[in-house]
């Protein structure tokens, strides 16, 4: 009797532990795998979003700094005019420049042999000192070219400065050297540009800090030992998303180079702050797994108990009957085969009790009944085994579903990455077309094609940014880009790049149009009309800005440029330079096109020829024309349908 009870307890412990462990393991496994996949996906999405945002802000800051230095160079070049021949003329020009440009601290005039003829600052004047600068880098570097930038220096270890040297025209000409206070660079790294938790700084080729935001490293400090700075100075083009700040903390980082100056702009954010959502998600996943564990233990205990209690009752009832206690009844209320089996046991006990008096005469009959009962008990045990096997099959099925889910997630991530790669440099309708065309992204490979290039920018934008708050300048740029972007997508142009107020748009690449030149000119006319209303609104806000456009037609090499993590779709050739120079020649609200473009669109436009233009970078005069308006009643370039676009893309891919 004692041995039977021990076997019952052993059976209860074995089945109970088995069912509870199986259910708990299944729930914890599913929750853990689901949480790990979600955290991994969110981690990569968060990291990519943050680094892209930092990269865009670094790109914008670098562009504004380069534009400011170029404007300084242009203003310094003004004092090298050939009409100024006397020292007094140069002195007057220098004094006017010092009054107009606060960043210029001092101006020097060197003769063709490096002797100082004039030195003028806001506090002193020196004439004819004949100091020898023939070995000074500001003189030697300018001899071989018209403009030279001297390496940055630091006054009082925290005040950066540099020199810009500009050569006058003529043989053995004089040189004007301007000393520039670089403190104005801090304006491009203010808190409005860096954000609440990010910081930014600019370094020179030696890794020294030239300018910083309010939370950036100290000005003049060398950061050449930081991994992200060392990688940028090596110019190995390897993208570095993580780096170290001056105090040794981990940061998310993005850098953009200014090749002309040899400087780099860094935008960084502490990794601890950037990855707070991931840590919060880990905490939630751990709490969810803990809750699932508790629920699984409770559910497993209840299910195991519901199965073990009737089985134990059946075993105990069988033992009582085996010992001859025919008055014992088994109480099982499960509503299934176990309850039916218990009823059969009870009926059998009643029959045995009624016929016990004549047991000797009915031994064979009772033996058959007992054998039948044992068969039914075996059937019940087989039922329990079948249920356990069914549970194992369901577990395997869940594993297969989980594997299928992982494969689907991996495929969806690959498709998302493919579309994201295309949207880095294509219009959305073109990116979606290629993404849905199974292999047609071969149209992005480098090839030669005739294209129409449209360049446009704002007249007076540099002076506007110098006299206007950065927030207002950003608002103006957003309105400007929104107006141009809507018309670019309307005429299915490919937006090549933004460079501050400068915008370059390609037609006939990557999708070809038979009327790409007419589309470009018609788009430019609509842009001018839209910008006319926009500049009027700006003028009411006190901003004097104009809009100019240059259009050229010619052959260019088109395709992807960049590296794996940063690609752009662009065109290279003299046609892009011609469009840019024509844009430079255009006055406010003027559209200047090459004579070839004018010849194509002449039936649809009102225009007039322009005298031969002497453009920078072109040895011969360039024939040009001005587009005045689109003729009323002229045929409008129809937008291509999605079916036509798909046919063209398929032909190009084949």
C-alpha positions in Angstrom: 0.0 0.0 0.0 2.8 2.4 0.9 4.6 1.5 -2.3 1.5 2.4 -4.4 1.1 5.8 -2.7 4.8 6.6 -3.4 4.2 5.7 -7.1 1.2 8.0 -7.1 3.2 10.9 -5.7 6.0 10.2 -8.2 3.6 10.2 -11.1 2.0 13.5 -9.9 5.4 15.2 -9.6 6.6 13.9 -13.1 3.4 14.8 -15.0 2.9 18.1 -13.2 6.5 19.2 -13.8 6.4 18.1 -17.4 3.2 20.0 -18.4 4.2 23.2 -16.4 7.7 23.2 -17.8 6.5 22.7 -21.4 3.9 25.5 -21.2 6.3 27.9 -19.4 9.1 27.2 -21.9 6.8 27.8 -24.9 5.5 31.1 -23.6 8.9 32.4 -22.5 10.5 31.3 -25.8 7.8 33.1 -28.0 8.0 36.3 -25.9 11.8 36.3 -25.8 12.1 35.8 -29.6 9.5 38.4 -30.4 11.0 40.9 -28.0 14.5 40.3 -29.4 13.4 40.8 -33.0 11.5 44.0 -32.2 14.3 45.5 -30.2 16.9 44.6 -32.9 14.7 46.3 -35.6 14.0 49.4 -33.5 17.7 49.7 -32.6 18.8 49.8 -36.2 15.9 52.1 -37.1 16.7 54.5 -34.3 20.4 54.5 -35.0 19.8 55.1 -38.8 17.3 57.9 -38.1 19.6 59.7 -35.6 22.8 59.4 -37.8 20.9 60.6 -40.9 19.5 63.5 -39.0 23.0 64.4 -37.6 24.5 64.0 -41.2 21.9 66.4 -42.7 22.6 69.0 -40.1 26.3 68.6 -40.6 25.9 68.9 -44.4 23.8 72.1 -44.0 26.3 73.7 -41.6 29.3 72.8 -43.8 27.5 74.3 -46.8 26.8 77.6 -45.0 30.4 77.9 -43.7 31.8 77.3 -47.2 29.3 79.8 -48.6 30.4 82.4 -46.0 34.1 81.9 -46.7 33.4 82.2 -50.4 31.5 85.5 -49.8 34.4 86.8 -47.8 36.7 85.9 -50.7 34.5 87.7 -53.1 34.4 90.8 -50.9 38.2 90.8 -50.4 38.6 90.4 -54.2 36.7 93.7 -54.6 39.7 95.7 -53.2 42.0 94.2 -55.8 40.4 96.3 -58.6 42.7 97.4 -61.3 41.6 101.0 -61.1 43.2 101.5 -57.6 46.9 102.3 -58.4 47.8 104.7 -55.5 48.4 103.8 -51.9 45.6 106.3 -50.9 43.2 104.4 -53.2 44.1 101.1 -51.6 43.8 102.7 -48.1 40.3 104.0 -48.9 39.2 100.6 -50.3 40.6 98.8 -47.3 38.9 101.2 -44.8 35.6 100.6 -46.6 36.0 96.9 -46.5 36.8 96.9 -42.7 33.6 99.0 -42.1 31.4 96.6 -44.2 32.8 93.2 -43.1 33.2 92.8 -39.3 35.0 89.4 -39.7 38.0 91.1 -41.4 40.4 92.4 -38.7 43.4 93.6 -40.7 44.4 94.1 -44.4 48.0 94.2 -45.8 49.2 95.1 -49.3 52.4 93.3 -50.4 54.2 94.1 -53.6 55.4 91.5 -56.1 58.5 90.8 -54.1 56.8 90.3 -50.7 57.5 93.8 -49.2 54.8 95.4 -47.2 53.4 98.6 -48.7 50.4 99.2 -46.5 48.9 97.7 -43.3 45.5 98.8 -42.1 43.4 97.7 -39.1 40.6 99.3 -37.2 43.1 100.8 -34.7 46.3 101.4 -36.7 47.8 102.3 -40.1 51.3 101.6 -41.4 52.5 102.8 -44.8 55.7 101.8 -46.5 57.2 99.7 -43.7 58.8 97.4 -46.4 58.6 94.5 -44.0 59.8 91.3 -45.7 57.1 88.6 -46.2 58.7 86.8 -49.1 59.0 83.6 -47.0 55.6 84.0 -45.4 53.1 81.3 -46.5 50.5 83.9 -47.2 52.8 85.3 -49.9 54.4 82.1 -51.2 51.1 80.2 -51.6 49.4 83.1 -53.5 52.2 83.4 -56.1 51.1 80.2 -57.9 47.4 80.9 -57.8 45.0 83.8 -57.5 43.6 83.0 -54.0 45.2 81.2 -51.1 44.0 80.2 -47.6 46.6 80.2 -44.8 46.4 77.6 -42.0 44.3 78.7 -39.0 46.1 80.2 -35.9 44.9 80.8 -32.4 45.3 84.0 -30.3 45.2 83.6 -26.5 44.7 79.8 -27.2 41.0 80.3 -27.8 40.5 82.9 -30.5 40.9 81.3 -34.0 41.9 83.3 -37.0 43.1 82.7 -40.6 44.3 84.7 -43.6 42.9 84.9 -47.1 45.4 86.2 -49.7 44.2 87.5 -53.1 46.5 88.4 -56.0 45.9 91.5 -58.0 45.8 91.4 -61.8 48.9 91.9 -63.9 52.5 90.7 -64.1 54.3 90.5 -60.7 51.2 91.9 -59.2 50.5 93.1 -55.7 48.9 90.8 -53.1 46.1 91.7 -50.6 46.3 89.7 -47.4 43.2 89.8 -45.1 43.3 88.5 -41.5 40.0 86.9 -40.7 38.5 86.4 -37.1 36.9 83.0 -37.3 34.7 83.6 -34.3 31.7 84.1 -36.6 31.7 80.3 -37.4 30.0 79.8 -34.0 26.8 81.4 -35.6 26.4 78.3 -37.8 26.6 75.9 -34.8 24.0 77.5 -32.4 21.6 75.5 -30.3 18.9 76.0 -33.0 21.0 74.0 -35.4 22.3 71.3 -33.0 19.1 70.6 -31.0 18.4 70.1 -27.4 20.9 67.3 -26.6 23.3 67.4 -29.6 26.5 69.4 -30.0 28.7 70.4 -32.9 32.2 71.6 -33.6 34.5 72.5 -36.6 38.1 71.2 -36.7 41.1 72.2 -38.9 43.4 69.7 -40.7 45.4 69.3 -37.4 42.3 68.3 -35.5 42.1 71.6 -33.5 38.7 73.0 -32.6 37.9 76.2 -34.6 34.3 76.7 -33.5 31.8 74.9 -31.3 28.2 74.9 -30.1 27.4 75.8 -26.5 27.9 72.1 -25.3 30.9 71.4 -27.6 34.6 70.9 -26.8 36.8 73.9 -26.0 38.0 76.1 -28.8 41.6 75.4 -29.7 41.6 72.0 -28.1 43.2 69.2 -30.3 40.8 66.2 -30.9 43.0 64.4 -33.3 43.1 61.3 -31.0 39.3 60.8 -31.1 38.5 57.9 -33.4 35.9 59.7 -35.5 38.2 62.7 -35.9 41.2 60.5 -36.8 39.0 58.7 -39.4 37.9 62.0 -41.0 41.5 63.3 -41.1 42.7 60.1 -42.9 40.1 60.7 -45.6 39.4 57.0 -45.9 35.7 57.6 -46.6 34.7 55.0 -44.0 31.5 55.9 -42.3 31.8 56.1 -38.5 28.5 56.2 -36.6 29.9 55.8 -33.1 32.8 57.8 -31.6 34.1 59.2 -28.4 33.7 62.8 -27.0 36.4 64.8 -25.3 35.5 63.3 -21.9 35.7 59.7 -23.2 31.9 59.1 -23.4 30.3 57.2 -26.3 28.5 59.4 -28.9 26.6 59.1 -32.2 28.5 61.1 -34.7 28.3 62.4 -38.3 30.9 64.5 -40.1 31.0 66.5 -43.4 34.2 67.7 -45.0 34.9 71.1 -46.6 37.7 70.1 -49.1 38.5 73.7 -50.1 39.4 74.7 -46.6 40.5 71.3 -45.3 38.0 71.6 -42.4 35.4 69.1 -41.1 32.1 69.8 -39.3 31.0 67.2 -36.7 27.5 66.9 -35.2 27.3 64.5 -32.2 24.8 63.3 -29.7 25.6 61.2 -26.5 24.8 57.6 -27.1 23.3 57.3 -23.6 20.7 59.9 -24.5 20.1 58.7 -28.0 19.5 55.0 -27.0 17.1 55.8 -24.1 14.1 54.4 -26.2 16.0 51.1 -26.7 16.7 50.8 -22.9 13.0 51.5 -22.2 12.0 48.9 -24.7 14.4 46.3 -23.0 12.8 47.1 -19.7 9.3 46.6 -21.1 10.3 43.3 -22.8 11.7 42.0 -19.5 8.5 43.0 -17.6 6.4 41.3 -20.3 8.5 38.1 -20.2 8.2 38.1 -16.4 4.4 38.6 -16.6 4.2 35.8 -19.2 6.3 33.6 -17.0 3.9 34.1 -14.0 0.8 33.6 -16.2 2.3 30.5 -17.9 3.2 28.9 -14.5 -0.4 29.5 -13.2 -2.0 28.3 -16.4 0.3 25.2 -16.5 -0.4 24.4 -12.9 -4.2 24.6 -13.5 -4.1 22.5 -16.7 -1.8 19.9 -15.1 -3.9 19.7 -12.0 -7.1 19.2 -14.1 -5.5 16.2 -15.8 -3.7 14.7 -12.7 -6.7 14.8 -10.3 -9.0 12.5 -12.3 -6.2 10.2 -13.2 -5.2 9.9 -9.5 -8.8 9.3 -8.6 -9.1 6.5 -11.1 -5.9 4.9 -9.9 -7.1 5.1 -6.3 -10.5 3.7 -7.2 -8.9 0.8 -9.1 -6.8 0.1 -6.0 -9.9 0.1 -3.8 -11.7 -2.3 -6.1 -8.6 -4.5 -6.3 -8.6 -4.8 -2.5 -12.3 -5.9 -2.6 -13.9 -2.7 -1.5 -16.9 -2.8 -3.9 -18.8 -0.1 -2.1 -16.2 2.6 -3.0 -17.3 5.0 -5.8 -15.1 7.2 -8.0 -16.0 10.9 -8.2 -14.7 12.4 -11.5 -16.6 15.4 -13.0 -14.5 16.3 -16.1 -17.1 15.8 -18.8 -14.8 13.8 -21.0 -13.6 10.2 -21.5 -12.1 10.1 -18.0 -15.5 10.8 -16.4 -17.1 8.1 -18.6 -14.4 5.7 -17.5 -15.0 6.5 -13.8 -18.7 5.8 -14.4 -17.9 2.4 -15.9 -15.7 1.7 -12.8 -18.7 2.6 -10.6 -21.1 0.5 -12.5 -18.7 -2.4 -12.4 -18.3 -2.0 -8.7 -22.1 -2.1 -8.3 -22.4 -5.2 -10.3 -19.6 -6.9 -8.4 -21.3 -5.9 -5.1 -24.6 -7.4 -6.2 -23.1 -10.7 -7.5 -20.5 -11.2 -4.8 -22.5 -13.9 -3.1 -22.3 -16.2 -6.1 -18.7 -15.3 -7.0 -17.5 -18.9 -7.2 -20.1 -19.7 -9.9 -19.4 -16.6 -11.9 -15.6 -16.4 -11.8 -15.2 -16.7 -15.5 -17.8 -14.0 -16.3 -16.4 -11.6 -13.8 -12.9 -12.3 -15.1 -14.0 -11.2 -18.6 -15.6 -8.0 -17.1 -12.4 -7.2 -15.3 -10.4 -7.8 -18.5 -12.8 -5.4 -20.4 -12.4 -2.8 -17.7 -8.6 -3.0 -17.9 -8.8 -2.5 -21.7 -10.9 0.6 -21.2 -8.3 1.8 -18.7 -5.6 1.2 -21.2 -7.7 3.1 -23.7 -7.9 6.1 -21.3 -4.1 6.0 -20.8 -3.7 5.9 -24.6 -5.9 9.0 -24.8 -3.6 10.8 -22.4 -0.6 9.9 -24.5 -2.3 11.1 -27.7 -3.0 14.4 -26.1 0.6 14.7 -25.0 1.8 13.9 -28.6 -0.7 16.5 -29.9 0.9 19.1 -27.6 4.4 18.2 -28.9 3.1 18.6 -32.5 1.7 22.0 -31.7 5.0 23.0 -30.2 6.8 22.0 -33.4 4.2 23.8 -35.4 4.9 27.0 -33.4 8.6 26.7 -34.1 7.9 26.4 -37.8 5.6 29.5 -37.7 8.3 31.4 -35.9 10.9 30.4 -38.5 8.5 31.5 -41.2 8.0 34.8 -39.4 11.8 35.4 -39.3 12.1 34.7 -43.0 9.3 37.2 -43.8 10.8 39.9 -41.6 14.2 39.4 -43.3 12.7 39.8 -46.7 10.6 42.8 -45.7 13.8 44.5 -44.2 15.7 43.8 -47.5 12.9 45.4 -49.5 12.7 48.4 -47.2 16.5 48.8 -47.5 16.3 48.6 -51.3 13.6 51.3 -51.4 15.5 53.5 -48.9 18.7 53.2 -51.1 16.8 54.4 -54.1 15.0 57.3 -52.3 18.4 58.7 -51.3 18.8 60.2 -54.8 15.7 59.7 -56.9 12.2 61.3 -57.0 9.7 59.2 -55.0 7.7 58.1 -58.1 11.0 56.8 -59.8 12.1 55.0 -56.6 8.8 53.2 -56.3 8.9 52.3 -59.9 12.3 50.7 -59.7 11.4 49.0 -56.4 8.4 47.3 -57.9 10.1 46.3 -61.2 12.2 43.4 -60.0 15.7 44.2 -61.1 15.2 47.4 -63.1 17.6 49.3 -60.8 20.2 48.7 -63.6 18.9 52.0 -65.1 21.0 53.7 -62.3 24.3 52.3 -63.8 26.7 54.9 -65.3 25.8 55.8 -68.9 26.1 58.7 -71.3 22.9 60.5 -72.4 21.7 63.9 -73.6 20.1 65.8 -70.7 18.6 69.1 -69.9 20.1 70.7 -66.8 18.2 73.4 -64.8 20.1 75.5 -62.2 18.3 78.0 -60.0 19.1 80.0 -56.9 18.1 83.2 -55.0 19.6 86.6 -55.8 20.9 88.4 -52.7 20.6 85.3 -50.4 24.2 85.6 -49.0 23.6 89.2 -47.8 20.2 88.1 -46.5 21.6 85.3 -44.3 24.2 87.7 -42.9 21.6 90.2 -41.8 18.8 87.8 -40.8 18.3 85.4 -37.9 19.0 81.8 -38.8 15.5 80.7 -37.9 14.0 83.2 -40.4 16.6 82.1 -43.1 15.5 78.4 -42.5 11.8 79.4 -42.9 12.6 81.2 -46.2 14.5 78.1 -47.5 11.7 75.8 -46.5 9.1 77.9 -48.4 11.5 78.1 -51.3 12.3 74.4 -51.5 8.6 73.5 -51.1 7.6 75.7 -54.1 10.4 74.3 -56.3 9.9 70.7 -55.2 6.2 70.6 -56.0 6.9 71.8 -59.6 9.9 69.4 -60.0 7.7 66.4 -59.2 4.9 67.8 -61.4 7.1 67.8 -64.5 8.9 64.6 -63.4 12.3 66.1 -63.1 15.1 64.4 -61.1 16.2 66.5 -58.1 20.0 66.2 -58.2 21.0 68.2 -55.1 20.3 71.0 -52.7 23.2 73.4 -51.8 21.6 76.1 -49.6 19.5 78.2 -52.0 21.1 76.5 -55.1 19.0 73.7 -56.7 20.0 71.5 -59.7 17.4 69.5 -61.6 17.9 66.9 -64.4 15.5 66.0 -67.2 15.7 62.8 -69.3 17.5 60.9 -66.6 16.9 58.3 -65.3 13.5 58.2 -67.1 13.6 59.4 -70.7 11.2 62.0 -72.2 11.1 62.9 -75.9 10.2 66.5 -74.8 12.5 66.8 -71.9 13.8 70.3 -72.9 10.3 71.7 -73.3 9.4 70.3 -69.9 12.4 71.9 -68.3 11.7 75.4 -69.8 8.0 75.2 -69.0 8.8 74.1 -65.4 11.2 77.1 -65.1 8.5 79.5 -66.3 6.1 78.2 -63.7 8.8 78.3 -61.1 9.4 82.0 -61.9 5.7 82.7 -61.6 5.4 80.9 -58.3 8.6 82.6 -57.0 7.2 86.0 -58.1 4.4 85.6 -55.6 6.7 84.2 -53.0 9.3 87.0 -53.3 6.5 89.6 -53.0 5.5 87.9 -49.7 9.1 88.0 -48.5 9.4 91.6 -49.5 6.5 92.4 -47.2 8.5 90.7 -44.4 11.5 93.0 -45.2 13.6 90.5 -47.3 14.9 91.6 -50.7 15.4 88.4 -52.7 15.2 87.5 -56.4 15.0 84.3 -58.3 17.3 83.4 -61.2 17.4 80.3 -63.5 19.9 78.9 -66.0 19.2 76.1 -68.5 21.5 74.1 -70.7 21.2 71.1 -73.0 24.0 68.6 -73.8 25.5 65.2 -73.2 26.6 64.1 -69.7 27.7 60.9 -67.9 24.9 59.9 -65.5 24.9 57.3 -62.7 25.6 56.6 -59.1 28.4 58.3 -57.2 29.5 57.9 -53.6 30.0 54.8 -51.5 28.0 51.9 -50.1 26.4 53.9 -47.2 25.9 57.2 -49.1 24.9 57.2 -52.8 23.7 60.0 -55.1 22.4 59.9 -58.6 24.1 62.8 -60.5 25.3 64.0 -63.9 28.9 65.0 -64.8 29.8 67.0 -67.8 30.3 70.5 -69.2 26.5 70.9 -69.6 26.1 71.1 -65.8 28.8 73.8 -65.7 27.2 75.7 -68.5 23.8 75.7 -66.7 25.4 76.9 -63.5 27.2 79.7 -65.2 24.0 80.8 -67.0 22.3 80.8 -63.7 25.0 83.1 -62.3 24.4 85.5 -65.2 20.6 85.6 -64.7 19.2 88.6 -62.9 16.3 88.6 -60.5 13.2 86.9 -62.1 15.2 86.1 -65.3 15.5 82.8 -67.1 18.7 82.5 -69.2 19.1 79.5 -71.5 21.7 78.4 -74.0 21.0 79.2 -77.7 20.5 75.5 -78.4 17.7 75.2 -75.8 16.1 78.4 -77.2 16.1 76.9 -80.7 14.2 73.9 -79.5 11.5 75.7 -77.4 11.2 78.8 -79.7 7.8 77.8 -81.1 6.3 77.8 -77.6 7.9 80.7 -75.9 8.4 84.5 -76.1 12.1 85.3 -75.8 15.0 87.4 -76.9 18.6 86.7 -77.7 21.3 87.9 -75.4 24.7 89.2 -76.4 27.6 86.8 -76.3 28.4 86.0 -72.7 31.9 85.6 -71.3 31.4 82.8 -68.8 34.0 81.6 -66.3 35.5 78.3 -67.4 34.6 78.8 -71.1 37.3 80.0 -73.5 34.9 81.3 -76.1 31.8 83.6 -75.9 28.6 81.6 -75.2 25.4 82.3 -77.2 22.4 82.7 -74.9 18.8 83.8 -74.8 16.2 85.0 -72.2 12.8 83.3 -71.9 10.2 86.0 -71.3 7.0 84.0 -71.1 5.2 80.8 -72.3 2.9 81.6 -75.2 -0.8 81.5 -74.6 -2.4 78.5 -76.3 1.0 76.7 -76.6 0.7 72.9 -76.0 1.4 72.0 -72.4 3.8 69.1 -71.8 1.5 66.2 -70.6 2.6 64.2 -67.5 3.5 60.7 -68.4 1.2 58.0 -67.1 2.4 55.3 -64.7 2.0 52.7 -67.5 4.2 54.7 -69.9 6.8 55.2 -67.2 6.8 51.4 -66.5 7.3 50.6 -70.2 10.2 53.1 -70.5 11.9 51.7 -67.4 11.5 48.1 -68.7 13.1 49.0 -72.0 16.0 50.8 -70.3 16.6 47.8 -67.9 16.6 45.3 -70.8 
